[in-house]
Amino acid sequence: MTNPAFVPFELEHYQSLYERTVAYNLADSSVKCVTTREWLNEDEIERVLDTGLFYPEVNGTTLLRESIASLYPNATAANILVTVGASQANAMVCETLLSPGDEVVVMTPGYRQVWGTAQNMGCVVRDLPLRADNNWRIDLAALDTVITPRTKLVAIVNPNNPTGTILTAHEMRALVNACARVGAWLHVDEVYHGTEHAGEAPTPTFWGMYDRLICTNSLSKAYGLSGLRIGWAITTPLMADELWRRHEYAVIAAAAPSMTMAEIALVPAKRQMLLARQKMITQAGMVEMRAWLQTQAGRFSLGPTQATSIAFVRVHHDASSYHVAEHIRQTVNVLVAPGSTLGVEGHLRITVGYEAEKVRNALRLIGQAVATLPR
Ligand SMILES: Cc1ncc(COP(=O)(O)O)c(C=O)c1O
């Protein structure tokens, strides 16, 4: 390792080591993705084939930026930067806003991209806890102690990966007020918008609630199109320009064929079809998960969930979550994500966003493996 202090992205690294070789991969965080053949009609396929392979518009095609802007109240194409997945948008946020020594507050448990990137940039990172003993609601009492005048950036994921928590209007307002009190920027990763479970209202966006705000999103989770690698940031035109300056260094532009397909995905009828597909897969998978939990003699538990195709399952065993995940992988060849890679011990992140039969078979194997885990 060239820099021994480098903080690796443990979750992504663990997945990339094993996801192609295990019999069942339930460490993912989106639903089973579509194939290009499956979701495009002949005219749309022709349109993709006609896409010129010169460098595309660097900040995203005008049509795509307009389509994205139309998803938000009072936004225009000038508010949008199209990126290579939400990951690149998140990286641009860190690169634009952070300097060594800055304090950054990150929702925990959570997707650890900003958490690790900020540390690698020499920042001091503090956790903003979601409380396990309160069904993963945000700890509002912690806002005033964790967010201080030294806080440069507050980074949250809503709905949250891995807990699926959706912030209430009251919690959203409290977060914005805490940022406004100290002049901190607020970064809201909204990639799980549109993954709400049956009976949950659509997650409201933070867009429009605060002036120092950057929301990021992508087509990876709710739309099942992670292979397109298309994401975006929405912010003020001035900040969108700043992000764009860094984007030119990082990747120049997102891929042209992907942007054509993203334009098609956001046509209202197509968008509804993709969202409905994702929700149907998740709903069926969650039924499998609940049924399986009933058969596990109290070895696992899961509270009520609000969104995402992920279950953040508590494992009632003293071993570390990494040890449990490795035991499962090595004994039954099923991949799940250790809670430690998301900032909390004692849990496994298990995706249910696949065919019900696949989820059922993989869960049965996980049950077998954990039943044989020495105490
Ligand atoms: C909260 C969160 N943000 C961003 C990403 C990366 O998404 P993308 O595929 O859009 O780069 C993930 C992927 O798991 C995620 O969970």
The ligand as an SDF file (V2000), in Angstrom:
LIG
                    3D

 16 16  0  0  0  0  0  0  0  0999 V2000
  -26.1800    5.1730   -0.7340 C   0  0  0  0  0  0  0  0  0  0  0  0
  -25.4720    4.8310   -1.9780 C   0  0  0  0  0  0  0  0  0  0  0  0
  -24.9750    5.8120   -2.7360 N   0  0  0  0  0  0  0  0  0  0  0  0
  -24.3300    5.5550   -3.8810 C   0  0  0  0  0  0  0  0  0  0  0  0
  -24.1420    4.2660   -4.3220 C   0  0  0  0  0  0  0  0  0  0  0  0
  -23.4540    4.0330   -5.6110 C   0  0  0  0  0  0  0  0  0  0  0  0
  -24.4320    4.1150   -6.5970 O   0  0  0  0  0  0  0  0  0  0  0  0
  -24.1380    4.2790   -8.1360 P   0  0  0  0  0  0  0  0  0  0  0  0
  -24.3330    2.9450   -8.7460 O   0  0  0  0  0  0  0  0  0  0  0  0
  -25.1700    5.2420   -8.5880 O   0  0  0  0  0  0  0  0  0  0  0  0
  -22.7630    4.7930   -8.3040 O   0  0  0  0  0  0  0  0  0  0  0  0
  -24.6360    3.2040   -3.5620 C   0  0  0  0  0  0  0  0  0  0  0  0
  -24.4170    1.8120   -3.9850 C   0  0  0  0  0  0  0  0  0  0  0  0
  -24.6140    0.8860   -3.2620 O   0  0  0  0  0  0  0  0  0  0  0  0
  -25.3340    3.4990   -2.3730 C   0  0  0  0  0  0  0  0  0  0  0  0
  -25.8440    2.5300   -1.6170 O   0  0  0  0  0  0  0  0  0  0  0  0
  1  2  1  0
  2  3  1  0
  2 15  2  0
  3  4  2  0
  4  5  1  0
  5  6  1  0
  5 12  2  0
  6  7  1  0
  7  8  1  0
  8  9  2  0
  8 10  1  0
  8 11  1  0
 12 13  1  0
 12 15  1  0
 13 14  2  0
 15 16  1  0
M  END
$$$$
